[in-house]
Structures are given as C-alpha cells and as structure tokens.
Amino acid sequence: MSEKLIKQIPLISNCKEVVEIKKGFSSDEKYLLHMPNGNNKLLLRIFNLEELELKNTEFSILEKMKAFNLTCSQPIAIGEVGFRGYMITSYIEGMDAQEEIPKYSDQEQFNIGYEAGKELKKMHQFPAPDNISSWYSRKVKKHKKYINEYLACGIKVENDQKVIDFIEENIHLMKNRPNLFQHDDFHLGNIVVNDKKFAGVIDFNRYDWGDPIHEFLKIGIFSREVSIPFSIGQIRGYFNNNEPDEDFWRLYSLYLAMCVFSTVVWTLNTIPNDMNEMLDKVYTFLEDHDYFSRIKPKWYQ
C-alpha cells in the first residue's frame, strides 16, 4: 500500500528504502525514507484526507518554528495522494530520549533538559490566532466536563476531595494567562538525543494554544519518573538559569491537580487496560505534592 503511494509522490518516488515507524499513539502511518543522495533521510506521514486541514495548520506551525530557529523537523511538502493525505519533513537523527537518557550521567541528563527548556521557550514566542478564545474559558469548560465524567465513572482516586478543593481555590489564577502556542506533548518520549546531546523535538500533531506553564505538567506525569536531572534542567533552561517564582509553581500544581481527573477519564476512554499503570503515575505526582498541600514538588532540589 505505502510503496505504491510513495511512487506517486514525485519528491520521494526514487527513495531507496522505506522503514515503517510503529512508535507513538498517533493514527498516522509513519515511514522513514532513505533517499539516494548520501545520508539524506526523510519522514513521511500518511493520514486520512479529512485531517488535511488540521495537517496544513501543523505544517504551517513547523514553518513558523523554523523562523524561530527551533531544533525540530523541517517542513518539506504536504499534499494529497490517492485517497490519502501526506506530509514530508526532515528526519532528526538520533535516539528516543526516554530510552537513552537513563544511561547518561546526571550532568548529561541535566544538560539535555536545559537545552530542551531553551527550545520550549522559543516555541512560546508564537501567539494564538485571534479566533482562539481565552485560555481560561476553554480550560474551565474542559475541566468541568472531566470532573463530571470522573464523578460518574466509578473509579476513585484517594483524597480526591482534597484535590478538587485545591483546584477550586486556585482556578482563578488562569484568568488573563497568555494565549500562546503549546506543543502540548513536551516530554522525553518526544525528544531526540544524539551523542549524549539534545538533538531535537518531534511530534507537533497535538499542539494547542494557551498558558505556556501548562506544558510543564508533562514533567510531573512522565519526565520526572525517567529523569529528575532532566526535569530540573528543563525548568532551569526555560527560565534562563533562574529560579521560577511562586506563581509558576502554583499554576504548575493547579494543572497537575486538574490532570488527576482528565487522566482517569482519558485512560478509561482510550487505553482502559493501562488504568493501573496510569493511576501509579497519578499517585506518584500526588505524593510529590502531598496531595497539593505543597506546591513545589519534593524532587525539585
């Protein structure tokens, strides 16, 4: 199927080798293409045509990121072939940071995090289009939906009332927060390392618009379990080696607290067999914050 489609796209019809990439939750088909001229490798995504408008936006976002000098895939081409859509980008050489980083020294892990934080800061120069409503209105609406579904679902997280109360006390802090580009899946699984150094960030297909601090909750859920030095490095790199203030930690904690309920609902709807594993992650960050009686996590030293 893919071979036949590839032959119909002039830019890549002469590729030497096609390797399917199975990693990730995306519904796209992904292929690594080895091109004839030396070491040139490209990434091809094939997707359903009804996603073309979304993918065009994603492609223009990659063009914008190029203008900000972001270390990420370069957009090359987008279009239709047969009854499918396709996007071609450059391929970032290296390994999945989530798998590689535990093998590195603490200092190397910190340095990769520091570079990742600097890259994240570059992304946040990009303001939301005028037609995107305020972060507060969108996030509150989503949160109410998740809370209602959580309360109806039969799975209960310990001390959930304590978490709900913390959210209620702090939810007003989201008012007037900046409405900027969000990668929205910024964690070690979407970072590439090469030769023990940061090589780039991938997978922009879950992008959103809103408060840049919301990006950091992926540290609490995913990255801190794999590498605390990376996680600290990401925060330090983002803030130009300064300590974040109390406002940062309060918003960070607010977003993690909200995540308790969205995680349960999302897991139930998407990957119900992984519920115990996801609840372990939830309890890890609840312990990090003593169920939000502390806003700075215990691991941040």
Secondary structure in CASP SS format (residue, H / E / C, confidence):
PFRMAT SS
TARGET T0000
AUTHOR 0000-0000-0000
METHOD secondary structure of the structure
MODEL  1
M C 1.00
S H 1.00
E H 1.00
K H 1.00
L H 1.00
I H 1.00
K H 1.00
Q C 1.00
I C 1.00
P H 1.00
L H 1.00
I H 1.00
S C 1.00
N C 1.00
C C 1.00
K C 1.00
E E 1.00
V E 1.00
V E 1.00
E E 1.00
I E 1.00
K C 1.00
K C 1.00
G C 1.00
F C 1.00
S C 1.00
S C 1.00
D C 1.00
E E 1.00
K E 1.00
Y E 1.00
L E 1.00
L E 1.00
H E 1.00
M C 1.00
P C 1.00
N C 1.00
G C 1.00
N C 1.00
N C 1.00
K E 1.00
L E 1.00
L E 1.00
L E 1.00
R E 1.00
I E 1.00
F E 1.00
N E 1.00
L H 1.00
E H 1.00
E H 1.00
L H 1.00
E H 1.00
L H 1.00
K H 1.00
N H 1.00
T H 1.00
E H 1.00
F H 1.00
S H 1.00
I H 1.00
L H 1.00
E H 1.00
K H 1.00
M H 1.00
K H 1.00
A H 1.00
F C 1.00
N C 1.00
L C 1.00
T C 1.00
C E 1.00
S C 1.00
Q C 1.00
P E 1.00
I E 1.00
A E 1.00
I E 1.00
G E 1.00
E E 1.00
V E 1.00
G C 1.00
F C 1.00
R E 1.00
G E 1.00
Y E 1.00
M E 1.00
I E 1.00
T E 1.00
S E 1.00
Y C 1.00
I C 1.00
E C 1.00
G C 1.00
M E 1.00
D E 1.00
A H 1.00
Q H 1.00
E H 1.00
E H 1.00
I H 1.00
P H 1.00
K H 1.00
Y C 1.00
S C 1.00
D H 1.00
Q H 1.00
E H 1.00
Q H 1.00
F H 1.00
N H 1.00
I H 1.00
G H 1.00
Y H 1.00
E H 1.00
A H 1.00
G H 1.00
K H 1.00
E H 1.00
L H 1.00
K H 1.00
K H 1.00
M H 1.00
H C 1.00
Q C 1.00
F C 1.00
P E 1.00
A C 1.00
P C 1.00
D C 1.00
N C 1.00
I C 1.00
S C 1.00
S C 1.00
W H 1.00
Y H 1.00
S H 1.00
R H 1.00
K H 1.00
V H 1.00
K H 1.00
K H 1.00
H H 1.00
K H 1.00
K H 1.00
Y H 1.00
I H 1.00
N H 1.00
E H 1.00
Y H 1.00
L H 1.00
A H 1.00
C H 1.00
G C 1.00
I C 1.00
K C 1.00
V C 1.00
E C 1.00
N C 1.00
D H 1.00
Q H 1.00
K H 1.00
V H 1.00
I H 1.00
D H 1.00
F H 1.00
I H 1.00
E H 1.00
E H 1.00
N H 1.00
I H 1.00
H H 1.00
L H 1.00
M H 1.00
K C 1.00
N C 1.00
R C 1.00
P C 1.00
N C 1.00
L E 1.00
F E 1.00
Q E 1.00
H C 1.00
D C 1.00
D C 1.00
F C 1.00
H C 1.00
L H 1.00
G H 1.00
N H 1.00
I E 1.00
V E 1.00
V E 1.00
N E 1.00
D C 1.00
K C 1.00
K E 1.00
F E 1.00
A E 1.00
G E 1.00
V E 1.00
I C 1.00
D C 1.00
F C 1.00
N C 1.00
R C 1.00
Y C 1.00
D E 1.00
W E 1.00
G E 1.00
D C 1.00
P H 1.00
I H 1.00
H H 1.00
E H 1.00
F H 1.00
L H 1.00
K H 1.00
I H 1.00
G H 1.00
I H 1.00
F H 1.00
S H 1.00
R H 1.00
E H 1.00
V H 1.00
S C 1.00
I H 1.00
P H 1.00
F H 1.00
S H 1.00
I H 1.00
G H 1.00
Q H 1.00
I H 1.00
R H 1.00
G H 1.00
Y H 1.00
F C 1.00
N C 1.00
N C 1.00
N C 1.00
E C 1.00
P C 1.00
D C 1.00
E H 1.00
D H 1.00
F H 1.00
W H 1.00
R H 1.00
L H 1.00
Y H 1.00
S H 1.00
L H 1.00
Y H 1.00
L H 1.00
A H 1.00
M H 1.00
C H 1.00
V H 1.00
F H 1.00
S H 1.00
T H 1.00
V H 1.00
V H 1.00
W H 1.00
T H 1.00
L H 1.00
N H 1.00
T H 1.00
I C 1.00
P H 1.00
N H 1.00
D H 1.00
M H 1.00
N H 1.00
E H 1.00
M H 1.00
L H 1.00
D H 1.00
K H 1.00
V H 1.00
Y H 1.00
T H 1.00
F H 1.00
L H 1.00
E H 1.00
D H 1.00
H C 1.00
D H 1.00
Y H 1.00
F H 1.00
S C 1.00
R C 1.00
I C 1.00
K C 1.00
P C 1.00
K C 1.00
W C 1.00
Y C 1.00
Q C 1.00
END
